């Protein structure tokens, strides 16, 4: 059954990638949400398509989407960010991905992240490893302070951490980036290119992280909330620390100094 769910998720991802690339060069009408993040027709079109397909194939499942949800009283929830990196997308910077997970009783059990720019499909089923285009992937074994250790920090208005002060401390022991897509950054962790991501998102943050949770953990990494605890991914979250596992406790110690 899990393989069936994974194939379904991949089909949705390929559709999403097609829509992303079709509208990529266009000048899109932009709308802004309460948190001042941008949303486009592309986000909405993909999100609506997912709901339509879930209603057709898995009538008793719910959908929790970044832009639109379909509520059922179900243990199974499809959690989706239709276009993670919308800010990059609308500025024609090719750092954006599609993210979709099936969450069962709060835990992601199937996840896909699709990078249409490179035609790379990252995927995982709980207990079966993580893959990119069907080739197994794994996190690196770098520790904080090692040469080449890189941390991505999503920088936006939040009420849980002082990111600027954290960056000032971390830059002595890690290269720092902020690429504009947490799911894309997480895939870099899963493949060993990055070592850590610090994500301060809360409202709808599960849509950004659910698929990455199962992919990164199946690749050997570790994901907790920003306080170092496990959390559910079928609703709002309390930020996240995503790492290669080896450095997780050290990163957590640094983060604790700057929690609000």
matplotlib code that plots the C-alpha trace (Angstrom):
import matplotlib.pyplot as plt

x = [0.0, 2.8, 4.3, 0.9, 0.8, 4.4, 3.5, 0.4, 2.6, 5.1, 2.3, 1.1, 4.7, 5.2, 2.1, 3.2, 6.6, 4.9, 2.8, 5.7, 7.8, 4.9, 4.4, 8.0, 8.9, 5.5, 4.8, 2.3, -0.3, 0.8, -1.2, 0.1, -0.9, -1.2, 2.4, 3.4, 4.6, 3.6, 1.1, 0.5, -1.9, 0.6, 0.5, -3.3, -3.6, -1.3, -3.0, -6.4, -5.3, -4.0, -7.4, -9.2, -7.1, -7.3, -11.1, -11.1, -8.7, -8.6, -12.1, -11.5, -8.2, -7.7, -5.6, -3.6, -2.3, -0.3, -3.0, -6.1, -7.2, -9.8, -11.0, -12.0, -11.9, -9.1, -5.9, -4.4, -3.5, -1.8, 0.4, 1.5, 3.5, 2.6, 5.5, 8.1, 10.3, 7.5, 9.6, 12.4, 10.0, 8.3, 11.8, 12.9, 15.5, 15.4, 15.3, 11.8, 10.3, 7.1, 6.6, 4.1, 3.8, 1.3, 1.0, -0.5, -1.5, 0.8, 3.8, 5.0, 5.2, 5.6, 7.3, 8.3, 10.1, 10.4, 12.9, 11.5, 14.5, 16.8, 14.1, 15.1, 12.5, 13.5, 11.4, 11.1, 8.9, 9.2, 11.7, 12.8, 15.5, 15.7, 16.2, 16.8, 15.7, 15.7, 19.4, 19.8, 21.0, 22.6, 23.5, 27.1, 29.0, 30.4, 30.3, 29.8, 33.1, 34.3, 35.5, 32.6, 29.9, 27.0, 23.9, 20.9, 18.8, 15.4, 15.2, 11.7, 9.6, 9.0, 8.4, 10.4, 14.1, 16.5, 18.0, 20.4, 22.2, 22.3, 23.9, 26.6, 27.6, 27.3, 29.3, 32.6, 31.8, 29.7, 29.2, 25.8, 23.2, 19.6, 18.5, 14.8, 13.3, 13.5, 12.5, 15.2, 17.7, 16.5, 17.2, 20.7, 21.0, 19.6, 22.3, 25.1, 25.7, 24.4, 24.6, 21.9, 18.8, 17.2, 13.6, 11.5, 8.2, 5.1, 1.8, 1.5, 5.2, 4.2, 3.5, 7.1, 8.6, 6.4, 7.9, 11.4, 11.0, 10.7, 13.3, 15.9, 15.4, 15.4, 18.7, 20.2, 19.5, 17.5, 14.6, 13.1, 11.2, 13.3, 13.3, 14.7, 11.4, 9.5, 6.3, 3.2, 3.1, -0.6, -0.9, 1.1, 4.6, 7.1, 9.9, 12.4, 16.0, 17.0, 20.5, 22.7, 22.2, 25.8, 25.7, 22.2, 22.8, 25.5, 23.2, 20.4, 22.7, 23.5, 19.8, 18.7, 20.7, 18.6, 15.0, 12.5]
y = [0.0, 2.4, 1.9, 2.8, 6.0, 6.9, 6.4, 8.6, 11.3, 11.1, 11.5, 14.7, 15.9, 15.5, 17.5, 20.2, 20.4, 20.8, 23.7, 25.4, 25.3, 26.3, 29.6, 30.2, 32.9, 34.7, 37.8, 36.5, 38.4, 38.3, 38.1, 38.4, 36.4, 37.9, 37.0, 39.0, 35.9, 35.7, 33.3, 32.9, 31.2, 28.4, 27.6, 27.6, 25.5, 22.8, 22.7, 22.4, 19.6, 17.6, 18.0, 16.9, 13.8, 12.8, 13.1, 10.8, 8.1, 8.3, 9.6, 9.2, 11.0, 14.7, 17.3, 20.0, 22.3, 25.5, 27.4, 25.2, 22.2, 19.5, 18.4, 14.9, 13.3, 11.0, 9.5, 9.9, 13.5, 14.6, 17.5, 19.7, 22.8, 23.2, 25.7, 25.9, 28.9, 31.1, 34.2, 32.8, 31.6, 35.0, 36.6, 33.9, 32.4, 28.6, 27.6, 26.1, 22.7, 20.8, 19.0, 16.3, 13.9, 11.4, 11.7, 9.0, 9.9, 12.9, 11.0, 11.3, 7.9, 8.8, 11.8, 13.3, 16.6, 17.3, 19.8, 20.4, 22.6, 19.6, 16.8, 15.4, 13.4, 12.9, 10.2, 8.0, 5.5, 5.1, 2.3, 1.9, 4.5, 7.7, 8.1, 10.7, 9.4, 5.9, 6.2, 5.8, 9.0, 9.6, 12.5, 13.5, 12.8, 16.3, 17.8, 21.5, 23.2, 20.7, 22.1, 22.3, 22.2, 24.3, 25.6, 27.0, 29.4, 30.6, 34.3, 35.8, 37.4, 35.0, 35.0, 32.0, 32.8, 35.7, 34.5, 37.4, 36.9, 33.1, 33.7, 35.9, 33.0, 30.2, 31.8, 31.0, 27.2, 26.9, 28.3, 30.1, 30.3, 31.2, 29.8, 30.6, 27.1, 25.0, 21.8, 22.3, 22.9, 19.7, 17.7, 19.1, 17.7, 14.3, 14.1, 15.3, 18.7, 20.7, 19.6, 21.6, 23.8, 26.0, 26.7, 29.2, 28.5, 27.7, 28.4, 25.9, 25.0, 21.4, 21.9, 22.9, 20.1, 16.9, 15.4, 16.5, 14.9, 11.4, 11.9, 13.3, 10.8, 7.9, 9.3, 9.0, 12.5, 13.9, 16.3, 17.9, 21.0, 24.0, 23.0, 19.6, 17.7, 15.4, 16.9, 16.1, 17.1, 17.2, 20.8, 23.8, 23.1, 24.8, 25.4, 22.8, 21.8, 19.5, 18.0, 15.1, 13.8, 13.9, 17.6, 17.9, 18.2, 20.9, 22.9, 22.6, 24.0, 27.0, 27.6, 27.5, 30.7, 32.7, 31.4, 34.1]
z = [0.0, 0.8, -2.7, -4.1, -2.1, -3.2, -6.9, -6.4, -4.8, -7.7, -10.2, -8.5, -8.3, -12.0, -12.7, -10.3, -12.0, -15.4, -14.2, -12.5, -15.6, -17.9, -16.0, -14.9, -17.4, -17.1, -15.2, -12.6, -10.6, -7.0, -3.8, -0.3, 2.8, 6.3, 7.0, 3.9, 2.0, -1.6, -3.3, -7.0, -9.4, -9.7, -6.0, -6.1, -9.3, -8.0, -4.5, -6.1, -8.4, -5.4, -3.6, -6.8, -7.2, -3.5, -3.6, -6.6, -5.3, -1.5, -0.5, 3.2, 3.3, 4.2, 2.5, 4.4, 1.8, 2.1, 0.1, 0.4, 2.5, 2.3, 5.7, 6.6, 10.0, 8.8, 10.3, 6.8, 5.7, 2.5, 3.5, 0.7, -0.2, -3.9, -4.5, -1.8, -2.8, -4.3, -3.6, -5.7, -8.4, -9.0, -9.3, -11.8, -9.6, -10.0, -6.4, -5.9, -5.4, -4.9, -1.6, -0.7, 2.2, 3.5, 7.2, 9.4, 12.9, 12.8, 11.4, 7.8, 6.2, 2.5, 1.1, -2.3, -3.1, -6.8, -8.2, -11.7, -12.7, -12.6, -13.0, -9.6, -7.7, -4.0, -2.3, 0.8, 2.5, 6.2, 6.9, 3.3, 2.8, 0.8, -2.9, -5.7, -9.1, -7.6, -6.5, -2.7, -0.9, 2.5, 4.7, 5.3, 8.6, 9.1, 12.6, 13.4, 12.9, 10.2, 6.9, 4.5, 7.2, 5.8, 7.6, 5.8, 7.8, 6.6, 7.3, 7.7, 10.4, 13.2, 17.0, 18.1, 17.4, 17.0, 13.7, 13.2, 16.5, 15.9, 12.5, 14.0, 16.4, 13.9, 11.1, 12.9, 12.8, 9.7, 6.2, 6.2, 3.4, 3.0, -0.4, -0.1, -0.1, 3.1, 1.2, -1.3, 1.5, 3.2, 0.0, 0.1, 3.6, 2.5, -0.3, 2.0, 0.3, 3.3, 6.9, 8.7, 8.3, 11.0, 10.1, 12.2, 10.5, 12.6, 10.9, 8.0, 8.7, 8.5, 4.8, 4.2, 6.3, 6.3, 3.1, 4.1, 7.5, 6.1, 3.3, 5.6, 8.4, 5.9, 4.6, 8.1, 9.4, 12.2, 12.4, 15.6, 16.4, 17.2, 20.9, 20.2, 20.6, 18.3, 16.8, 14.7, 11.0, 10.4, 11.8, 12.7, 14.0, 16.4, 13.9, 13.0, 13.1, 10.3, 10.3, 9.4, 12.9, 14.0, 14.7, 15.9, 19.6, 19.0, 16.8, 19.3, 22.0, 19.9, 19.0, 22.6, 23.3, 20.9, 21.5, 22.2]

ax = plt.figure().add_subplot(projection="3d")
ax.plot(x, y, z, "-o")
ax.set_aspect("equal")
plt.show()
